[in-house]
Amino acid sequence: MNNSKKSFKKFLLLWSGQLISGIGSGLTSFGLGVYVFEQTGKASAMALVILLAFLPSLLLSPVAGVFADLYDRRLLMVLGDSLSAVGLVFILICMLRGEVQLWQICVGVTISSVFASLLEPAYKATVTDLLTEEQYTKASGLVQVAGSAKYLISPIIAGFLLTVWDIKLLLVIDIFTFFVTVTATLAVRSGLASKKCEQAKTFIGEFKDGWGAVCGNRGVLVLVIMTSVITFFLGFIQTLSMPMILVFSDSSVLGTVETIAASGMLVSSLIIGILSIKRGFVKILTVSLFCAGLFMAAFGLRENIVLISVSGFLFFAMLPFANTSLDFLIRTNIENELQGRAWGLVGVISQLGFVAAYALSGVLADYVFTPLLLEGGMFADSVGMIIGTGSGRGTGFLIVIAGVLLCVTSVILYNLKSVKNLEIRGDLCITG
């Protein structure tokens, strides 16, 4: 029991570092989004930056997952946190020398993403190292609080700072948060090193082990693939919410709205962290996704700050329940010694939907749906009578469509027997 409490305290120290890092990353993400949209006026340009900030880390996560099982996870987290600052320093230097170009921002976020890929699998595997299975859901709730910081705390701070300064200040703050994060990681001395394999294996062999852990269980594989479909729809609101709001407001209002909306994630994450979910994970997963789809559709319905804030709050409030259920169903069906490799692969497969959404959403919004809902557009006298017309209404319509399709996906997911069977193992972990 004492060891369990000590391990959880170490987790909390590690978590606090990631919380600070998330706030810093959120400042940069918000600032770059506003800067790119104001410079270009294109949702597709913003989507390109988001894609390049996300894709390298995603593609390299399986490799990072193998590293997380072979090498010191603490060292990998330190390297990932510290070296990812290189890309931000590059962007900052370009800005100090004059007005930064879009390609320079793309290069900087790509560099940062490459090194950040070392962090996530090592961090997730570390949670498994430090905690007991009974503590997984509580830890998952806290991890999501840290993850939500970039949406909850960062936007309102960034929106205010952009009214008195410019994006360079946000970059400087983010760079300095890496020092805090690295210090917290180094302070956690034990329980983070990977277990040594009794027999040395090749890199390909380790990769195959992770692949086998994911594909060897049909329920896990189906759940991960369905998660990719889910992330595709979620990627639309993640990419298009900012340009949709900036069309009729400013960065200060945007920051306030994002903070209000993201507080829904904080509230439900804290509830999960305090009470913990004991059973019914599949039902909780599907119901929360269905409700998220409804609130997502409401988010894009009108250019109304109150409606957007309320629906955004309720949308974010659903995500921790879905994420915690997904995390538990996968984590309890994969052997501990394969966690790093497995999480790397799970990350790639499940988040391919984000890649597709980032690549398509901005282009569809700028060149297909926006013209349809301008005054005199093809949908102006039909759909436009419901959601309105203007330069931001095509973007809103895309979000509405994605929300409806997310509802449909949740119904399909609930009826998959292989996914329901995963909960049998989860129940055994709780009672065993």
HELIX and SHEET records of a PDB file:
HELIX    1   1 ASN A    2  THR A   40  1                                  39    
HELIX    2   2 ALA A   43  LEU A   70  1                                  28    
HELIX    3   3 ARG A   73  LEU A   83  1                                  11    
HELIX    4   4 ALA A   85  LEU A   96  1                                  12    
HELIX    5   5 LEU A  102  ALA A  116  1                                  15    
HELIX    6   6 LEU A  119  LEU A  130  1                                  12    
HELIX    7   7 GLU A  133  GLN A  135  5                                   3    
HELIX    8   8 TYR A  136  LEU A  152  1                                  17    
HELIX    9   9 SER A  154  VAL A  164  1                                  11    
HELIX   10  10 ILE A  167  ALA A  187  1                                  21    
HELIX   11  11 PHE A  203  CYS A  215  1                                  13    
HELIX   12  12 ARG A  218  LEU A  246  1                                  29    
HELIX   13  13 SER A  251  LEU A  275  1                                  25    
HELIX   14  14 PHE A  281  PHE A  299  1                                  19    
HELIX   15  15 ILE A  305  ARG A  331  1                                  27    
HELIX   16  16 ASN A  336  LEU A  338  5                                   3    
HELIX   17  17 GLN A  339  SER A  350  1                                  12    
HELIX   18  18 LEU A  352  LEU A  364  1                                  13    
HELIX   19  19 ALA A  365  PHE A  369  3                                   5    
HELIX   20  20 THR A  370  LEU A  372  1                                   3    
HELIX   21  21 GLY A  384  ILE A  387  1                                   4    
HELIX   22  22 ARG A  393  TYR A  414  1                                  22    
HELIX   23  23 LYS A  417  LYS A  420  1                                   4    
HELIX   24  24 LEU A  422  THR A  431  1                                  10    
END                                                                             
